[in-house]
Amino acid sequence: MRDIFKPAGILFAICFVVTAALAFTYVGTRDIIAQRAAEEEENARMEVLAAASYFEEIENIEDYKNDLPETGMVKSAYKGLNSDSVVGYVFALDTKGYGGNISIVVGINSDGEVTGVKIGDNKETPGLGAKITEDPFISQFNNIKPKDRLKVVKNKGTADEEINAISGATISSKAVVNAVQVAIDLAAAISGEGGGSK
């Protein structure tokens, strides 16, 4: 009987030491990890709305989201400011792609123009859907001010609203286009332009 308890006691002691070490490591690094995540988020905001010198979170974002479709994907929203003047808005969104969630940061200036789109964490298929992060696709959004809703096309689009899909990755392309449209609509609602095109 003693032979049974001895290995169990050793295993318990090992598990206790490992768990304590993991807990100690977590407590010691969580603030550093949170600080780095906050810095990465700030850098992403600066990247998509370079005209802003600082950002303020929009606390009452739910007031605007309720009147617009599909705004549940918006995780946070910020006003971009320069000398206390609003120069635009930045939205962090999570949308559903082919391989799972896609994190996207979108900048919209105060004229309703897309100033930048940055794709973050995603599990899209390498060589196909993962091309959403590459310049041929993502650069299509730069400096566009669509007169109508964005749409994905399979051949090169002729209007600002027409975004050329990545070949073989239409679902991923549509996910990004949909998120950018939500950002455009929400920016229009916040700036008082009537909520964007329906």
N, C-alpha and C positions, 0 to 999 in steps of 0.2 A: 504494500500500500504506500509505503514511504517513497518507493521508486516512482510512483505516479505524480506525487506532489512536488518532487524536486524539479523536474523539467517544467512543470506548470509555473512554479515560482520563479524560475530563471526567465521564462518567456514573459511573465508579468513584469519583472524588473526591467527587461529590455524594452518592452512596450512603454513602460512608464518613463524611462530615460529618454527614449526617442520622442515621445509626445511632449515632454517638458522642453526638450531642445527645440522642437518645432515651434512651440508656443513662445519661447524666449526669442527665437529668431524673428517670428512674426511681429512681436511687440517692438523689437529693436529696429525693424526695417519698415514698418507700415507708414510712418510719417515721411520717410524718404521716398517711398513708392508713391504716396499721395502727392507729394510735392512735385515729383517728376511728371506725374500724370497731369497735374495742373499746368505745369510749364509747357508740356506738349500740346495741351488744349489751347493755351494762349498763343503759342507759335502757329497753330493751325488757323486760328482766327486772324492773326496778322497776315498770314499767307493769302487768305481768300479775300481780305478787305484791307489792303495795304494803305489805303488813305486814312485809316483810323490810327490814332496814336494811343488810344486806350479804349477799353470796353466796359460796359455796365450790363449786368444781367437784367433781363426783362422779367420782373417778378410775377406780373399778372398775365403771363402768356396764355393761360387757360381761358381768359376772357375773349381772346381773339380766336383760339382754336375751335371753340364751340360752334362757330358759324361756318366753318370751312370743312370740306371733306378731307379725309385721310390725314388729318394733322396729328393723329395719335403717334405717328412715327417721329415727331419732333421731341427731342429729349431736352434741349435747352435753346434759349434764344438770347442774343446780346445786341445792344445798340453799340455801334462803332462811333466813337466821338473824336473830334479834333478841335481843339480850342473851344470846348463846350458845345460845339455844333454837331448834330447828328449827321454823319456822312454815309450811313448805311446800317445794315443788319447782318448778323451772322447766325446761322442755325446749325445745330448738330442734330442729325437725324439717323435713325436706324430703320432701314427698309429691308424687305425680304427679297433676296436674290435667288438664283438657282441653287446655290450651295448652302444657303442659310442667310443670316443677317449681314448686311453691309452697312458699315458706319460711314457717314458722309458729312462733311462740313461744307456749307454753301454760303458765299457772301453775295449780298445784293446791295448796290449803292442806293442812295436816296432818290435817284431817278428811275429805279426799277430795273437797272441793268445788272446782269450777273457778272460779278467781278472775279469770281474764282470758285472752283469746286475741287475739294480734296477728298479722295477716297481713303478711308482708314482700314480697320480690320475687316476682313472678308474671307470667305471660304469658297470663292468662285473657282471654277475649273482652270487649272494652270494651262496657259496657251490658248484658252478660249475666253471664258467669262472674266478671268483675271486681267484681261486687256482693258477693262474699264478704268484701270489705274494709269494707263499709258496715254501719251500725248495725242495720238491721232483721234482717239475718242474724246478724252476729257477736254481737249482744247476747243472742241465745238461749242462749248458753253461760254467761252471767254467773250465778254463785252456784248452779249446778246441782250436785247430788250424785246422779247416776243410780243407781237401784236395780238396773238391768239395763244391757245394752249400748246405746249410743247408736244410733239409726237415723234415717234420712232419711225424711220423710213428705211427701206432696204437698199435703195439706191441713193446716191448723193443728193441731199436735200438742197433746194434752191432758196427756201425762205429760212429766216432765223429760227422759226418754230420747228423746223425739220431737222432732227438729229439722226445722223447715219448710224444704224445699228452695227455692232460688231458681228461679223459673219459667224454664224453658228452659236451666237450668244445673245439671242433676242431677249430672253428673260432677264439677263443681267443688265442689258442696255435699257430695257423698259423700267427696271427697278430704279436705276440712277435718274433717268428722265423724270419719272414720277416724283422722286424726292426733290429734285430741283424745282419742279412745278409747284410743289407744296410750299417750298421756301419762297418762291416768287409771290404766290397768293398771300402768304402770311405777311411778308414784307409790305405788300400793298395794303393789307388790312391795318397793320400797325401804323403805317405812315398816313392813313386816312384817305387812301385813294379808292376806297370802296370794295376792297377784298380781292381785287384782281379779276381776270377773266374767268368766267364760269364755263 
